[in-house]
């Protein structure tokens, strides 16, 4: 803990704007900032630099799994297609032989 954080927030100054009174402390980096230098994100008050680094980190982690996600979706699509045609074939096998040979239609008409 540095010596400036030992003082209450009312005596702190903005890290970027030394002439402005601090409004909040960023929980990520621990620095104090004025109202213009902070923003609320996911119910937390963050400084711009920490918010940018978090955004970059989140984007990198989502890109890491995007290839794996596409492979899984493709495999699921192939499996569902195979399953559909498998059961369609099973249903066709349950039909009587006369249906396949066309004699069922001649006998009925």
Backbone torsions as a table, in degrees:
resi	resn	phi	psi	omega
1	UNK	NA	127.0	179.9
2	UNK	-82.5	169.8	-174.0
3	UNK	-71.6	-25.9	-179.6
4	UNK	-71.7	-26.0	-179.9
5	UNK	-80.7	-4.8	177.6
6	UNK	-76.3	-20.8	178.8
7	UNK	-82.8	152.5	176.5
8	UNK	-65.2	160.5	-175.4
9	UNK	-62.1	-27.5	-179.6
10	UNK	-65.3	-18.3	179.9
11	UNK	-104.7	2.4	-179.0
12	UNK	-88.2	157.2	177.3
13	UNK	-118.4	155.3	179.0
14	UNK	-62.5	139.4	-179.7
15	UNK	-64.4	-38.0	-179.0
16	UNK	-90.1	-33.0	-178.3
17	UNK	-119.2	95.1	-175.1
18	UNK	-63.4	-20.9	-178.6
19	UNK	-88.4	-4.2	-178.2
20	UNK	-104.9	147.0	177.6
21	UNK	-75.1	140.9	179.6
22	UNK	-73.2	141.5	179.4
23	UNK	-107.4	-26.0	-177.7
24	UNK	-158.0	164.3	177.2
25	UNK	-114.1	130.8	179.5
26	UNK	-73.9	125.7	-179.3
27	UNK	-71.5	-19.5	-179.9
28	UNK	-76.9	-54.3	-175.6
29	UNK	-100.3	-16.8	177.4
30	UNK	82.7	5.6	179.6
31	UNK	-88.4	158.7	179.2
32	UNK	-97.4	143.9	-177.7
33	UNK	-140.8	156.4	175.9
34	UNK	-81.7	178.1	-176.8
35	UNK	-63.3	-30.7	-178.6
36	UNK	-76.8	-20.3	-174.8
37	UNK	-98.0	-1.9	-179.0
38	UNK	-119.6	160.2	176.5
39	UNK	-148.6	156.5	179.5
40	UNK	-93.4	131.2	179.5
41	UNK	-143.0	120.0	-179.6
42	UNK	51.9	49.5	178.3
43	UNK	62.0	24.2	175.4
44	UNK	-130.1	148.9	176.8
45	UNK	-96.4	118.7	-178.1
46	UNK	-124.8	153.0	173.6
47	UNK	-79.4	166.6	-176.1
48	UNK	-62.9	-42.5	-178.0
49	UNK	-63.8	-43.2	179.5
50	UNK	-69.2	-35.8	177.7
51	UNK	-66.1	-41.1	177.7
52	UNK	-64.6	-43.7	-179.8
53	UNK	-66.5	-35.7	177.7
54	UNK	-67.2	-40.1	179.0
55	UNK	-63.7	-43.8	178.1
56	UNK	-63.4	-42.2	-179.8
57	UNK	-65.1	-42.2	179.1
58	UNK	-66.5	-39.4	179.5
59	UNK	-66.2	-39.6	179.8
60	UNK	-65.9	-39.4	-179.6
61	UNK	-71.0	-32.8	178.0
62	UNK	-73.0	-32.7	177.1
63	UNK	-71.2	-29.4	-178.2
64	UNK	-63.6	-37.9	-176.9
65	UNK	-97.3	-1.3	-177.4
66	UNK	-67.9	-37.4	177.6
67	UNK	-65.7	-43.4	178.3
68	UNK	-64.8	-37.8	179.2
69	UNK	-64.6	-41.8	179.0
70	UNK	-65.9	-39.5	178.0
71	UNK	-63.1	-43.6	179.4
72	UNK	-64.2	-40.5	178.6
73	UNK	-65.9	-40.8	177.6
74	UNK	-63.6	-43.2	178.5
75	UNK	-64.1	-40.2	178.0
76	UNK	-64.7	-38.6	177.8
77	UNK	-64.5	-43.3	177.9
78	UNK	-63.9	-42.6	179.9
79	UNK	-63.5	-44.0	179.8
80	UNK	-66.3	-36.8	176.7
81	UNK	-64.5	-45.8	178.2
82	UNK	-59.8	-44.0	-179.1
83	UNK	-61.7	-41.9	178.7
84	UNK	-60.1	-50.4	-178.1
85	UNK	-70.7	-29.6	176.3
86	UNK	-62.4	-50.5	-179.1
87	UNK	-71.0	-29.2	173.7
88	UNK	-63.7	-42.3	176.3
89	UNK	-64.1	-40.4	178.1
90	UNK	-62.6	-38.9	178.7
91	UNK	-67.3	-40.8	178.9
92	UNK	-65.0	-33.1	177.9
93	UNK	-68.9	-25.2	179.8
94	UNK	-76.4	-17.0	179.5
95	UNK	-70.0	149.2	-179.2
96	UNK	-65.7	155.9	-178.8
97	UNK	-62.1	-34.8	179.9
98	UNK	-61.3	-30.8	177.4
99	UNK	-66.2	-43.3	-178.2
100	UNK	-70.1	-35.6	-177.7
101	UNK	-82.2	-15.5	179.4
102	UNK	88.5	0.0	180.0
103	UNK	-75.8	-20.7	177.9
104	UNK	-62.9	-36.2	-178.6
105	UNK	-74.3	-35.5	-179.5
106	UNK	-72.0	-35.9	-178.5
107	UNK	-70.9	-33.3	-177.0
108	UNK	-79.7	-22.5	-173.0
109	UNK	-103.5	NA	NA
